[in-house]
Every structure is written in structure tokens, then in C-alpha cells.
Amino acid sequence: MKGGVSVRGITYHCRIDRKIFRRFAVFDTFILHKRWRLPAIFALIMTAFAIVCFLSGKQQSWLPGTILLVIGLGMPAVYAGTFLSQVNKKAAALKLDKPRAMYTVVLSSGDVNIHNDFKQEQNVVLPWEKVWGAVRVRDAVYLYAVPSRAFILPDGQADAPAGEVWAFLGECLPKDKLTVKKY
């Protein structure tokens, strides 16, 4: 036994649906990789220019001020809307309306073994030293093989409780590769 879990490991049969997929996509893009910053900076700059126009006191300065404000708030909204639309299209292409078996992940003391249940591929065996990190969120663990590729491990889909899974990951990964996010 290793921390309450057998040395054999923990097996996840990951069934992903649209909600789980979308939640991960938003987390990965906007929280982990902080891709909200440029649209927010753009909105702040354009809003500041709009305020300058409104306060200038010149005749018809409201027109360029309004245009700058609409562009400044509209472009980030279009960015977020386009992103969510692409996520929904990807979820539809993967037929995630109902939970669907995507992959099986076996966490053992020596490595992570990933079997793709969605399409025929060779298993991927990833030693713990090569794992980029693990992030604990409210209802899942996101296990990142590299910064651009993660495996969603939803709570309740493993043969061990969520607390034991996180404790096991704590034994297998250095503390600097483990993160808890309130998301």
C-alpha cells in the first residue's frame, strides 16, 4: 500500500460530456494560460480613449467616443463569443451531448498509462518525471502531460475517492507541480 492506494494504482475510466469539456476549455485558456489579459487591456485602452473623447468638451466628440467604446467592449466580447462557439463546435464534433468514453488513465507509482477509448491509438506511457503538472479544481483534476495537453480526470470516475487520488498525485509529483485552483 502506498498512501492508502495499492501500488498497482488508480484507474480512471474518463467519460467526458459537453459541460466537463467546456469547463476545462475555459479554465485552460482563460485561467491557466491567462488569455483574458490582452482583450482586457484592449478594452481598458479603448475605454480610456473614449472617456477622453467624452470629457474633451468638443462638439460631436461623443461620436468618436461612442465608436471607441463600442469597439473597446465589443471586440473582447466577440473574442470570448468566438472562443465559446469553437468549444461548442468541437464538443459537437466529438458528440459530447451525453457522457462519452474518451480515455482510460491508470496512475501507478512509476508512471501514467493512457489508453485512448475514443479512437485506435497506441497507449501512451508517461513517467512521472515527464508530467508537467496537475491542477485540482472543484470537480476534477487536470493532469497536464505538457502545458498544451491535459487529461481531464473528473471526480467520481476513478476506482478511488477524489481525496485519495489527489493524495496519490502528491506522492508521485513534486509539490511545485501540484496546484489547487478555486474554479
Phi and psi restraints in degrees (value plus and minus 20) as a CYANA .aco file:
   2 LYS   PHI    -147.1  -107.1
   2 LYS   PSI      83.6   123.6
   3 GLY   PHI      42.0    82.0
   3 GLY   PSI      12.7    52.7
   4 GLY   PHI      70.5   110.5
   4 GLY   PSI     -29.1    10.9
   5 VAL   PHI    -136.0   -96.0
   5 VAL   PSI     117.2   157.2
   6 SER   PHI     -83.2   -43.2
   6 SER   PSI     134.0   174.0
   7 VAL   PHI     -80.8   -40.8
   7 VAL   PSI     -44.0    -4.0
   8 ARG   PHI     -77.2   -37.2
   8 ARG   PSI     -62.1   -22.1
   9 GLY   PHI     104.5   144.5
   9 GLY   PSI    -190.8  -150.8
  10 ILE   PHI    -138.9   -98.9
  10 ILE   PSI     113.1   153.1
  11 THR   PHI    -131.8   -91.8
  11 THR   PSI     110.1   150.1
  12 TYR   PHI    -130.7   -90.7
  12 TYR   PSI     106.7   146.7
  13 HIS   PHI    -125.1   -85.1
  13 HIS   PSI      72.5   112.5
  14 CYS   PHI     -99.4   -59.4
  14 CYS   PSI      97.6   137.6
  15 ARG   PHI    -132.0   -92.0
  15 ARG   PSI      97.1   137.1
  16 ILE   PHI    -129.8   -89.8
  16 ILE   PSI     117.4   157.4
  17 ASP   PHI    -141.6  -101.6
  17 ASP   PSI     160.0   200.0
  18 ARG   PHI     -77.7   -37.7
  18 ARG   PSI     -63.6   -23.6
  19 LYS   PHI     -84.4   -44.4
  19 LYS   PSI     -66.2   -26.2
  20 ILE   PHI     -83.1   -43.1
  20 ILE   PSI     -63.8   -23.8
  21 PHE   PHI     -83.1   -43.1
  21 PHE   PSI     -66.1   -26.1
  22 ARG   PHI     -85.2   -45.2
  22 ARG   PSI     -63.2   -23.2
  23 ARG   PHI     -79.7   -39.7
  23 ARG   PSI     -63.0   -23.0
  24 PHE   PHI     -84.4   -44.4
  24 PHE   PSI     -65.5   -25.5
  25 ALA   PHI     -79.4   -39.4
  25 ALA   PSI     -62.6   -22.6
  26 VAL   PHI     -85.4   -45.4
  26 VAL   PSI     -65.3   -25.3
  27 PHE   PHI     -79.6   -39.6
  27 PHE   PSI     -71.5   -31.5
  28 ASP   PHI     -80.8   -40.8
  28 ASP   PSI     -64.5   -24.5
  29 THR   PHI     -96.9   -56.9
  29 THR   PSI     -71.6   -31.6
  30 PHE   PHI    -112.3   -72.3
  30 PHE   PSI     -49.5    -9.5
  31 ILE   PHI    -117.3   -77.3
  31 ILE   PSI     -74.6   -34.6
  32 LEU   PHI     -89.6   -49.6
  32 LEU   PSI     -70.3   -30.3
  33 HIS   PHI    -112.5   -72.5
  33 HIS   PSI     -20.8    19.2
  34 LYS   PHI      33.7    73.7
  34 LYS   PSI      21.7    61.7
  35 ARG   PHI    -100.5   -60.5
  35 ARG   PSI      -8.7    31.3
  36 TRP   PHI    -105.6   -65.6
  36 TRP   PSI     -36.8     3.2
  37 ARG   PHI     -86.1   -46.1
  37 ARG   PSI     -68.8   -28.8
  38 LEU   PHI     -82.4   -42.4
  38 LEU   PSI     -66.0   -26.0
  39 PRO   PHI     -81.0   -41.0
  39 PRO   PSI     -55.9   -15.9
  40 ALA   PHI     -88.1   -48.1
  40 ALA   PSI     -62.2   -22.2
  41 ILE   PHI     -83.5   -43.5
  41 ILE   PSI     -62.9   -22.9
  42 PHE   PHI     -78.2   -38.2
  42 PHE   PSI     -66.4   -26.4
  43 ALA   PHI     -82.2   -42.2
  43 ALA   PSI     -61.4   -21.4
  44 LEU   PHI     -84.6   -44.6
  44 LEU   PSI     -63.9   -23.9
  45 ILE   PHI     -83.8   -43.8
  45 ILE   PSI     -68.0   -28.0
  46 MET   PHI     -85.8   -45.8
  46 MET   PSI     -56.9   -16.9
  47 THR   PHI     -85.9   -45.9
  47 THR   PSI     -59.8   -19.8
  48 ALA   PHI     -82.6   -42.6
  48 ALA   PSI     -63.6   -23.6
  49 PHE   PHI     -82.7   -42.7
  49 PHE   PSI     -58.9   -18.9
  50 ALA   PHI     -84.0   -44.0
  50 ALA   PSI     -61.3   -21.3
  51 ILE   PHI     -83.9   -43.9
  51 ILE   PSI     -60.7   -20.7
  52 VAL   PHI     -79.4   -39.4
  52 VAL   PSI     -63.5   -23.5
  53 CYS   PHI     -82.3   -42.3
  53 CYS   PSI     -65.7   -25.7
  54 PHE   PHI     -82.9   -42.9
  54 PHE   PSI     -55.3   -15.3
  55 LEU   PHI    -109.1   -69.1
  55 LEU   PSI     -25.2    14.8
  56 SER   PHI     -87.1   -47.1
  56 SER   PSI     -46.0    -6.0
  57 GLY   PHI      58.9    98.9
  57 GLY   PSI     -19.7    20.3
  58 LYS   PHI     -98.3   -58.3
  58 LYS   PSI     132.1   172.1
  59 GLN   PHI     -83.6   -43.6
  59 GLN   PSI     114.4   154.4
  60 GLN   PHI      41.3    81.3
  60 GLN   PSI       2.0    42.0
  61 SER   PHI     -92.0   -52.0
  61 SER   PSI     -34.0     6.0
  62 TRP   PHI     -84.1   -44.1
  62 TRP   PSI     -50.3   -10.3
  63 LEU   PHI     -86.3   -46.3
  63 LEU   PSI     -75.4   -35.4
  64 PRO   PHI     -85.0   -45.0
  64 PRO   PSI     -51.3   -11.3
  65 GLY   PHI     -82.4   -42.4
  65 GLY   PSI     -63.5   -23.5
  66 THR   PHI     -85.6   -45.6
  66 THR   PSI     -62.7   -22.7
  67 ILE   PHI     -81.9   -41.9
  67 ILE   PSI     -65.9   -25.9
  68 LEU   PHI     -82.1   -42.1
  68 LEU   PSI     -59.8   -19.8
  69 LEU   PHI     -87.1   -47.1
  69 LEU   PSI     -62.9   -22.9
  70 VAL   PHI     -83.6   -43.6
  70 VAL   PSI     -63.9   -23.9
  71 ILE   PHI     -86.6   -46.6
  71 ILE   PSI     -63.8   -23.8
  72 GLY   PHI     -82.6   -42.6
  72 GLY   PSI     -55.3   -15.3
  73 LEU   PHI    -113.1   -73.1
  73 LEU   PSI     -49.5    -9.5
  74 GLY   PHI     -92.8   -52.8
  74 GLY   PSI     -62.1   -22.1
  75 MET   PHI     -82.7   -42.7
  75 MET   PSI     -66.4   -26.4
  76 PRO   PHI     -82.5   -42.5
  76 PRO   PSI     -55.6   -15.6
  77 ALA   PHI     -85.3   -45.3
  77 ALA   PSI     -60.8   -20.8
  78 VAL   PHI     -84.9   -44.9
  78 VAL   PSI     -60.7   -20.7
  79 TYR   PHI     -78.0   -38.0
  79 TYR   PSI     -69.8   -29.8
  80 ALA   PHI     -86.1   -46.1
  80 ALA   PSI     -61.6   -21.6
  81 GLY   PHI     -83.9   -43.9
  81 GLY   PSI     -61.9   -21.9
  82 THR   PHI     -84.2   -44.2
  82 THR   PSI     -62.7   -22.7
  83 PHE   PHI     -79.0   -39.0
  83 PHE   PSI     -70.2   -30.2
  84 LEU   PHI     -84.5   -44.5
  84 LEU   PSI     -55.2   -15.2
  85 SER   PHI     -84.2   -44.2
  85 SER   PSI     -62.1   -22.1
  86 GLN   PHI     -85.1   -45.1
  86 GLN   PSI     -59.0   -19.0
  87 VAL   PHI     -83.0   -43.0
  87 VAL   PSI     -63.8   -23.8
  88 ASN   PHI     -84.0   -44.0
  88 ASN   PSI     -58.7   -18.7
  89 LYS   PHI     -85.5   -45.5
  89 LYS   PSI     -61.1   -21.1
  90 LYS   PHI     -84.6   -44.6
  90 LYS   PSI     -62.4   -22.4
  91 ALA   PHI     -83.3   -43.3
  91 ALA   PSI     -59.0   -19.0
  92 ALA   PHI     -86.9   -46.9
  92 ALA   PSI     -60.9   -20.9
  93 ALA   PHI     -83.7   -43.7
  93 ALA   PSI     -53.8   -13.8
  94 LEU   PHI    -105.6   -65.6
  94 LEU   PSI     -21.0    19.0
  95 LYS   PHI      36.1    76.1
  95 LYS   PSI      35.0    75.0
  96 LEU   PHI    -116.9   -76.9
  96 LEU   PSI       2.2    42.2
  97 ASP   PHI     -80.7   -40.7
  97 ASP   PSI     -57.6   -17.6
  98 LYS   PHI    -135.6   -95.6
  98 LYS   PSI     133.1   173.1
  99 PRO   PHI     -74.0   -34.0
  99 PRO   PSI     113.2   153.2
 100 ARG   PHI    -149.5  -109.5
 100 ARG   PSI     116.1   156.1
 101 ALA   PHI     -84.9   -44.9
 101 ALA   PSI     100.1   140.1
 102 MET   PHI    -129.4   -89.4
 102 MET   PSI     -66.4   -26.4
 103 TYR   PHI    -179.7  -139.7
 103 TYR   PSI     141.2   181.2
 104 THR   PHI    -136.7   -96.7
 104 THR   PSI     108.8   148.8
 105 VAL   PHI    -137.2   -97.2
 105 VAL   PSI     106.7   146.7
 106 VAL   PHI    -132.8   -92.8
 106 VAL   PSI      95.7   135.7
 107 LEU   PHI    -114.7   -74.7
 107 LEU   PSI      96.5   136.5
 108 SER   PHI    -140.9  -100.9
 108 SER   PSI     152.4   192.4
 109 SER   PHI     -85.8   -45.8
 109 SER   PSI     -42.2    -2.2
 110 GLY   PHI    -118.6   -78.6
 110 GLY   PSI     -49.9    -9.9
 111 ASP   PHI    -184.8  -144.8
 111 ASP   PSI    -198.7  -158.7
 112 VAL   PHI    -136.5   -96.5
 112 VAL   PSI     106.9   146.9
 113 ASN   PHI    -132.5   -92.5
 113 ASN   PSI     103.6   143.6
 114 ILE   PHI    -137.3   -97.3
 114 ILE   PSI     105.3   145.3
 115 HIS   PHI    -135.3   -95.3
 115 HIS   PSI     105.6   145.6
 116 ASN   PHI    -100.1   -60.1
 116 ASN   PSI      95.0   135.0
 117 ASP   PHI    -107.7   -67.7
 117 ASP   PSI     -32.9     7.1
 118 PHE   PHI    -104.8   -64.8
 118 PHE   PSI     -61.1   -21.1
 119 LYS   PHI    -163.8  -123.8
 119 LYS   PSI     140.1   180.1
 120 GLN   PHI     -92.3   -52.3
 120 GLN   PSI      94.1   134.1
 121 GLU   PHI    -168.3  -128.3
 121 GLU   PSI     141.4   181.4
 122 GLN   PHI     -91.4   -51.4
 122 GLN   PSI     129.3   169.3
 123 ASN   PHI     -83.1   -43.1
 123 ASN   PSI     127.6   167.6
 124 VAL   PHI    -127.0   -87.0
 124 VAL   PSI     106.7   146.7
 125 VAL   PHI    -132.1   -92.1
 125 VAL   PSI     101.5   141.5
 126 LEU   PHI    -140.8  -100.8
 126 LEU   PSI      92.3   132.3
 127 PRO   PHI     -84.4   -44.4
 127 PRO   PSI     129.5   169.5
 128 TRP   PHI     -77.8   -37.8
 128 TRP   PSI     -51.3   -11.3
 129 GLU   PHI     -83.9   -43.9
 129 GLU   PSI     -45.3    -5.3
 130 LYS   PHI    -110.4   -70.4
 130 LYS   PSI     -31.4     8.6
 131 VAL   PHI     -90.1   -50.1
 131 VAL   PSI     109.4   149.4
 132 TRP   PHI     -91.6   -51.6
 132 TRP   PSI     -59.2   -19.2
 133 GLY   PHI     149.5   189.5
 133 GLY   PSI     153.9   193.9
 134 ALA   PHI    -153.9  -113.9
 134 ALA   PSI     117.2   157.2
 135 VAL   PHI    -141.7  -101.7
 135 VAL   PSI     105.6   145.6
 136 ARG   PHI    -115.1   -75.1
 136 ARG   PSI     101.6   141.6
 137 VAL   PHI    -136.1   -96.1
 137 VAL   PSI    -197.8  -157.8
 138 ARG   PHI     -73.0   -33.0
 138 ARG   PSI     -64.4   -24.4
 139 ASP   PHI    -148.4  -108.4
 139 ASP   PSI       0.9    40.9
 140 ALA   PHI    -187.1  -147.1
 140 ALA   PSI     151.4   191.4
 141 VAL   PHI    -140.8  -100.8
 141 VAL   PSI     113.3   153.3
 142 TYR   PHI    -124.0   -84.0
 142 TYR   PSI      92.8   132.8
 143 LEU   PHI    -118.7   -78.7
 143 LEU   PSI      90.4   130.4
 144 TYR   PHI    -113.1   -73.1
 144 TYR   PSI      97.3   137.3
 145 ALA   PHI     -92.2   -52.2
 145 ALA   PSI     -65.5   -25.5
 146 VAL   PHI    -158.9  -118.9
 146 VAL   PSI     147.1   187.1
 147 PRO   PHI     -77.5   -37.5
 147 PRO   PSI     -44.0    -4.0
 148 SER   PHI    -122.8   -82.8
 148 SER   PSI     -16.7    23.3
 149 ARG   PHI    -160.4  -120.4
 149 ARG   PSI     101.6   141.6
 150 ALA   PHI    -152.1  -112.1
 150 ALA   PSI     139.1   179.1
 151 PHE   PHI    -136.2   -96.2
 151 PHE   PSI     108.0   148.0
 152 ILE   PHI    -105.3   -65.3
 152 ILE   PSI     102.1   142.1
 153 LEU   PHI    -135.2   -95.2
 153 LEU   PSI      66.9   106.9
 154 PRO   PHI     -86.9   -46.9
 154 PRO   PSI     124.3   164.3
 155 ASP   PHI     -80.3   -40.3
 155 ASP   PSI     125.4   165.4
 156 GLY   PHI      65.0   105.0
 156 GLY   PSI     -19.5    20.5
 157 GLN   PHI    -130.5   -90.5
 157 GLN   PSI     -11.8    28.2
 158 ALA   PHI    -127.2   -87.2
 158 ALA   PSI     147.0   187.0
 159 ASP   PHI    -107.6   -67.6
 159 ASP   PSI       0.9    40.9
 160 ALA   PHI    -165.3  -125.3
 160 ALA   PSI     132.4   172.4
 161 PRO   PHI     -83.9   -43.9
 161 PRO   PSI     137.1   177.1
 162 ALA   PHI     -76.7   -36.7
 162 ALA   PSI     -60.3   -20.3
 163 GLY   PHI     -82.9   -42.9
 163 GLY   PSI     -60.1   -20.1
 164 GLU   PHI     -88.0   -48.0
 164 GLU   PSI     -56.8   -16.8
 165 VAL   PHI     -81.5   -41.5
 165 VAL   PSI     -67.0   -27.0
 166 TRP   PHI     -85.1   -45.1
 166 TRP   PSI     -59.7   -19.7
 167 ALA   PHI     -83.4   -43.4
 167 ALA   PSI     -60.8   -20.8
 168 PHE   PHI     -83.6   -43.6
 168 PHE   PSI     -63.3   -23.3
 169 LEU   PHI     -81.8   -41.8
 169 LEU   PSI     -55.8   -15.8
 170 GLY   PHI     -84.2   -44.2
 170 GLY   PSI     -49.6    -9.6
 171 GLU   PHI     -98.8   -58.8
 171 GLU   PSI     -47.8    -7.8
 172 CYS   PHI    -114.2   -74.2
 172 CYS   PSI     -43.9    -3.9
 173 LEU   PHI    -137.0   -97.0
 173 LEU   PSI     128.0   168.0
 174 PRO   PHI     -84.7   -44.7
 174 PRO   PSI     133.3   173.3
 175 LYS   PHI     -77.3   -37.3
 175 LYS   PSI     -51.9   -11.9
 176 ASP   PHI     -92.9   -52.9
 176 ASP   PSI     -28.9    11.1
 177 LYS   PHI    -121.8   -81.8
 177 LYS   PSI     -15.7    24.3
 178 LEU   PHI    -133.1   -93.1
 178 LEU   PSI     111.3   151.3
 179 THR   PHI    -156.2  -116.2
 179 THR   PSI     121.4   161.4
 180 VAL   PHI    -134.8   -94.8
 180 VAL   PSI     104.8   144.8
 181 LYS   PHI    -137.4   -97.4
 181 LYS   PSI     118.8   158.8
 182 LYS   PHI    -107.3   -67.3
 182 LYS   PSI      58.8    98.8
